[in-house]
Amino acid sequence: MGERMVRVEHAEDDQRAQELLKSVGMSAYESRCFIALVGSATPLNGYEVAKVSGVPRSAVYESLQKLVARGAALMVAGDDGNSASFVSLPVDTFVDRLRNQLSGTIDGLASILPSMSNSLRSSVVAHLTGRIQVRDRFISVMEKARSSCLMAVWPPGAREVHDTAGLLVRRGVDVTSVVYGEVDHFPGSTYIHRFEDPMLLRDALRGRFYAVVADQQEGLIGIREGERTWGLWSDDLAIVSLIQQFVLQDITIQEMGAALEKAGQSAEITRILADHHERMVRVMRGLERSAVEADTKPGAKRRGGASPATKERRSRSV
């Protein structure tokens, strides 16, 4: 029973080894011949390799010659100078050589393909669901930044990405952030959203908005609505530009507010922001009305009145 189990395990190992060898370019016959050589304590001639591996004798010598050509096997001349036997390259040497070859191939592709991708690039938009997924992709975007990282975060989110922002700053990345609330020593250039109550902004937008842009190449915007979190990631230039503009506009508001405050015109910035807030509220109400009208059109599919999204918005506005 034990002997049979060992045979089964070896059979499974042989099958797995064949699959892996074929994945790095060997043919089915080559992989079977190579495994036969690896498993032998002495050199094997073509007849012996065919017997052990099951490769037809008509194909075994061609397969062995291909193994020699790729450096996976060595040919040993017979005493008579005519017959030849074959041995596999030592396994450790073979694996190291293969690893170096594959590493060189991957490095070469990594250096060549990006220069080719500009003309072939297609933009991607990915919808994200759930706090963990949005947070992890947010951090992933940050980690890809090489020259600049632009962000808009609330204090809870700022704490979660604090260490990543610190790593970027130490790496020489220009990190610029708007934070909707007080935070202590957030890395990089930080603008506290102090002109206009952040809670009013949250209520006007029906949630907390998080945004990040890396090198003007990819961006993410996340929305936290009560207990529900969702987001949008994209490398589309138009979408990335809109996300970037969302953050830059808020930075501009904070800079203008500081300038007006310094000039003794605090009442003016209060008036401007109040008008801005009212416009946002009108836009959101207009979106809600459009959703309700779409739901109540003749032929619209409805179950019990307004859509779930509309009901959710109404419940949060109460």
N, C-alpha and C positions, 0 to 999 in steps of 0.2 A: 504493500500500500504506500509506504513511504517513498519507495523507488519510483512508483508511478507518479506521485505528487511532484517529485523533483523534475521528472520528464516534462510534465505539464507546465511547470514554472519556467523551465528552459525554453519550451516552445513559445510561451508568451513573451519571454525576453527576446527570442529570435525575431518574432513578428514585430515587436516594438522597435528593435534595432534596425530591421529592414525599412520600416516606415521612416525613421529618422534619417537613415542614410540616403533614401530616395529624396527626402526633402532638401538635402544639400547637393543634389545633382547626380547621384549614382542611379544607374538603371536597376531594374529588378534583378537581373542576372549578376550584375557587378556587386550589388549589396549581398546577395547570397554567397558569392564566391569569397568576398571579403570576410564575412562571418565565419565561413569554413576555415579560412586561414587563421583568423584570430583564435579560433577554438582548438587549433592544433599545436602540439608541443614540438613538432618537427616540420620541416619543409614538405610541401605536398606537390606532386606533379599534377598535370591536367586531369588525368584519369581519376586520381584520388579526390581532387576537388569536385569533379562532376559527381562522383559517388556520394560524397558527404553532403554536398549542397543540393543535389537534385537538378542542377543545371545541365541541359543536354550537352553531350560531348562535342556536338557540332558548334556549340556557341561558347564553350567554356574557355578555350584558348584566347578567343577575341576579347572576352570579358576580363581575363587575367591580364592581357596586354594593356587594356584600358586602365586597369588598376595601377599597373606599373607606370603608365604615362602620367597619371594624376598624382603619383607619389604616395599611393596608399599601400603599395606592395613592392617587394623586391624580388628579382629573378636570380636564382642561384644556379650556376652552371653545374652540370653533372660531371662525374669523374671521367666519363668517356668523351666529354666535350660536345656531345650532341644533345642528350636529354637535358631537360631543365626542370627545376622545381621552383616553388614560389613560397615566400613567407610574407606575412603582413608587416607593415611598419609597426614598431612598438606603439601600443594603444595610446600611452600618454603623449608621445611625439605626434601621433596622428591627430589627436584631439587639439593639442596646442597649435599645430599648423592650421587646422581647420578654423579654430577660433580666430587666429590672426588674419586668415583670408577673409572670413566673414566680417570681421571688424573693419578691415580695410575697405571692403565693398560698401558697408553701411556708411563709413566716414565719407567715402567718395560720393555716394548718393546724397548725403546730407549737405555736401558743399556744392554739388551741381544742380540738384533739383530746385532749390529755392530760386535760383537765377532763371530757371525756365518757367516757373509757376506764374509769373506776372501775366503773361499773355494767355494763360489757360485758366486763370483763377475764376472760380465761381463763388459768389457770396453765399453765406449760410446764415440762417436765422433759427435759433433753437429756443423753444419755450420750456421754462423751468417751473417745477412745482414743488413746494415744500421749503421750509426754512433751511434745512441742511443742504439741499441741492443748490439753492440760491447762494448760500454762504460759501460753499466749497467752490463753486464756479467763480464767485466774486474774488476769492483769494487766488484762484488759478489765473485770472486775468491780471491781477497785481503782479504775480510772480513772473509773468512773461514780459513785464516792462523792462526796457533797457535804457531809455532816456527820460521818459516822463510817465507819471501816473497821476491822474486827476480823479478825485473822489468827492462824493457827497454821502455823508453817513450820519446816523443818529448815535448818541452815546453808547447804547448797548452794542451796536455794530462796530463802533470805533474800538471798543475794548477787544472784540474778537479778532480784528485785523491789525491791532497795534504792533504785534511782534513782526508781522510780515512787512508793515510799513517801515519799521526800524531797519530790517534787513535791506530793503530797497535803498534807504537813505545811505546806509554804510556802503552800498554798492555803487553809489554815485548817481542814483536815479533822482530826478526832480519830482518830489512828492508834494502835491498841492491838494488841500482838502477843505471842504466846507463841512462843519459839524453843527447839527441842529440841537445845540445844547452845550453845556459846559463839560469840558474834558481836561485832564491834567497832562500836559507835556506830550501831546500827540506828535509823532515824528513828522518832520518836514515843515512846509509852510501851511499854517492852519488858520482858517477864517471861521470865527464863531458866528453863527447866524443870530446876531443880537438885535438887528433892526427888523422888527416884526416878530411877534411871539411865535416860536416854532409850533406850538399847539394849534394856533390859528391856521398855520400852513397845513398842518396835518388834517385838520377838519375840512379845509377848503378842497384839498386833493383827495379826500376820503381815505387817507392812509399815510404811512411813512414811506417816502421814496428813498431808495439807495441807488447810487450810480458810481460806476468806475469806468475809466477809459485808459488803455495802455498804449502809449506811443502812437495815438491816433489810428491804431490798426484794428482794435477790437474793443467792444464795450458791453456793459451789462447794466440793465436797470431793473431793480427789484422793488416790489411793492408789498408792504406789510399791512393787511387790512384785518384788524382784529386778531383772530387766531389763524388767519389764512395768509400764506405767503406765496407769491408767484413772481416770475421774472422773465426777462427776455435777454438773450445773449446773441450778438451778431458780430461778423467781421465786414458787414456791408457798409461801405463808406458813408452813405446817406444816413443810416441809422446811427452809426458811431458819431457822426457829426452832430446829430440832434441830441444825443446823450451828452456829448461834450459841451454843447451850447447850453444845456440845462444847468450844468455845474458852473460854467463861466458866467452865465447871467446872474447867478446868485452871488458869485464873488464880486461882480461889478456893483450889485446892489449894496453889498456890505462896504465896499470902498467908497461909493457915493455917499452912503449914510455917514461914514466917518468924516468925510470931507465937509458935508453940510453941518454936522454936529460941531466940528471945529470952527466953522464960520458962524456959529451961533444961530443956525437955522434948523434946529431940531424939529420945530413944528412943521417945516416943509417936508422933511423926510417922512414924518408921521402921516401927513396928508397924502403923499405920493404912494406910500405903501398901503394905506387904507383903500385908495382907488384900485391899486393892483390886486388887493385881496378881493374886493368886490367883483372885479372882472373875472377872477378865477372861479368865484362862487357861481356867477352867472353862466360861465361855460359848463361847469359841472351839472348845474340844474338843467341846462339845455340838452346835455348828453342824456340825462335821466328821462327828460320828456321825450326825446327821440326814441329811447328804448321802449318806453311805455306805448308810444304811438305805433311803433313797429309791432308790438305785441297785440294791439287792439285793432289792427287792420283786418278787414274782411278776409277770411281764408287763412289768417295766421294761426299756427298751431299753438294752442294755449291749454293749460290745465289749471283751472282755478284762478285765472286772472293773470297778474304780471309774472314775468319770467323770474326764476330763482335769483338771477343776478340783480334784477331790479328790487326784488323783495329784500335782498341782503343789504343793498344800498340804503333802502328806506329804513330798515331796522337800525342801521348804524347812525342814521341822521336824527333818530329820535333822542 
